[in-house]
Amino acid sequence: MSRLSRALEGLRQRRYPGEFRIDPPRWPSPSETSTPQPAAPPADHLPDSALADIATNLWRGRRKLAQNGDGSRARRHLQAVFEQLDEAGVVIKDHDGTLYDPGLTLEVVAYEERSVPKATVVETVRPSVYRNGRCIQIGQVIVAQPGEGQTP
């Protein structure tokens, strides 16, 4: 734009009250018009299915260490990983020993008859995994039910 055209544009804008005046257009500089680089995904971006698999395998490793009773160093390292997952908003829920209600978001793999007063989860096959309060993996459990001679 030449100086004269800018001056005429400024005079034209002065005909109107200040609240109705339009600012002059701002054209981007040549450096701003270069093709934008695609943004890299955030470092904490991990698909829900992959995160659920990682959490499940870590959970299984912790259960194996608890059963075998050895590996105190490995247990410390594993506990550190669980703390980091917790800080990242990932919760792994084990359902062993909880009372079973058909309204729970659980997949029952099998039912067993046992001498229990109420339906109870006796074994978690796969834990429930939550990411920031959202369920990304539904737990799989084995449920014990009262036998036929017992009252439910």
DAFEN-V258994 format. One line per field, one symbol per residue. ss: DSSP state (2 for helix, 1 for strand, 0 for the rest). burial: 1 if it has 16 or more other C-alpha atoms within 10 Angstrom, else 0. A space follows every 50 residues. Layout:
ss = ???
burial = ???
//
This chain:
ss = 00222222222222000222000000000000000000000000000222 22222222222222222200022222222222222220011110000010 00000111111111000001111111011110011110111111110000 00
burial = 00000000000010000000000000000000000000000000000000 11001101100100000000000010010001001000011111110001 00000101000001000111111111111110001111111111110000 00
//
